[in-house]
Amino acid sequence: MKTPRTATPQPRSTRAGAVVQRRFQSAPPSQKRSRETMDRFADAMEELLQTRTFEEISIQDIVRRSGRPIGSFYARFGGKEALLPLLYQRYHDRLEELFRSRLSRVDWEALDLRGAVRAMVDFLIGTYDQNRGLIRAVALFARTRPDALPAEILPHRRRIYDLPVQILARHRPHIAHANPIAAIRFGIFMVSSVAREKILFGEAPHARITPMSRRAIREELSRALHSYLTCEAPR
């Protein structure tokens, strides 16, 4: 059986002009059909990530789920790691719409600070609970290869991050911090960090030594965020 011939990967434009390592490179689509095939493989990987981790999924699994021949995969990707930049880009492209859609489901104006905090914690936890496998895969990729991320990543994420900040900023009169906006930004970062570690990387030792149910995570993070925003700083 002949080994599928792999197209020569091309460097991808990234932050600060960095060049992606070969194992993360894919052949750029030259035609609409080629792009559709690449997306078909990415769709297959996203579907598989709903029940399995990236490490557990094989190229054979991806090819089988996509309904495309294995030679078609190797014509575009040198390995499954080469799918990660594409998966990240797709996740990156739809993140703002997802944030706006989920935030719009809450009547924020009807909530006091305590209610807004609880709703915001629910929202932040939900961003990791939904599509956990995909987000875990792209989060690991972002941590290990920040140079391979899209060039516009920081302004794009800052714009998205500002959405929940602006919601809690309505309650500035009840926030004890001298700089309410800075406090809100830190508070959201604090909640997001704990939720990310417990939900995406809960099997890691540092997360396992503090076992918590989803309900407990929600309650403790709500208490922590509300207390932080309303307490006076120790002198």
ABEGO torsion letter per residue (X at the ends): XBBBBBBBBBBBBBBGGBBBBAAABBBBBABAAAAAAAAAAAAAAAAAAAABBAAABBAAAAAAAAGBBAAAAAAABABAAAAAAAAAAAAAAAAAAAAAAAAAABBAAABBAAAAAAAAAAAAAAAAABGAAAAAAAAAAAAABAAABBAAAAAAAAAAAAAAAAAAAAAAAABABABAAAAAAAAAAAAAAAAAAAAAAAABAAAAABBBBAAAAAAAAAAAAAAAAABBBBX
